Amino acid sequence: MTEKTIGKHTDAVLILTDFINHNLAKAIKEQARDKEIPALFSKRSWSSIKLTIEKANEKNKMTACS
């Protein structure tokens, strides 16, 4: 089995929780944390994805203003 890694020029990782198991979600989350990349968790519906991205953008705006 080949281990995949998050690319160097990745801004964020969007994890669609409907498609993966807990172990894979945990591994992706740990990899993203190690590389200081935001890991966003969402269901695969467009409305859920949009809401997740909007929340992440709001968080980044608040952090940038601090």
CORVEN-V870888 format. One record per residue. N is the residue number from 1. RES is the residue in one small letter. NEAR is the number of other C-alpha atoms within 12 Angstrom. D_LAST is the distance of its C-alpha to the last C-alpha in whole Angstrom. Layout:
# CORVEN-V870888
((N;RES;NEAR;D_LAST) (N;RES;NEAR;D_LAST))
This chain:
# CORVEN-V870888
((1;m;3;44) (2;t;4;41) (3;e;9;38) (4;k;10;35) (5;t;18;32) (6;i;24;28) (7;g;14;29) (8;k;14;27) (9;h;11;25) (10;t;16;24) (11;d;16;20) (12;a;26;21) (13;v;30;24) (14;l;28;25) (15;i;28;27) (16;l;23;30) (17;t;23;31) (18;d;16;34) (19;f;15;36) (20;i;18;35) (21;n;13;36) (22;h;15;34) (23;n;11;35) (24;l;19;33) (25;a;23;30) (26;k;17;30) (27;a;20;31) (28;i;32;28) (29;k;26;25) (30;e;19;26) (31;q;24;26) (32;a;25;23) (33;r;17;21) (34;d;15;23) (35;k;20;22) (36;e;18;19) (37;i;22;19) (38;p;27;18) (39;a;29;21) (40;l;30;22) (41;f;29;25) (42;s;26;27) (43;k;20;30) (44;r;19;32) (45;s;15;32) (46;w;12;31) (47;s;12;29) (48;s;20;28) (49;i;22;26) (50;k;18;25) (51;l;18;23) (52;t;26;22) (53;i;24;20) (54;e;16;19) (55;k;18;17) (56;a;24;16) (57;n;17;15) (58;e;14;13) (59;k;16;11) (60;n;15;10) (61;k;12;9) (62;m;11;6) (63;t;10;5) (64;a;9;6) (65;c;8;4) (66;s;7;0))
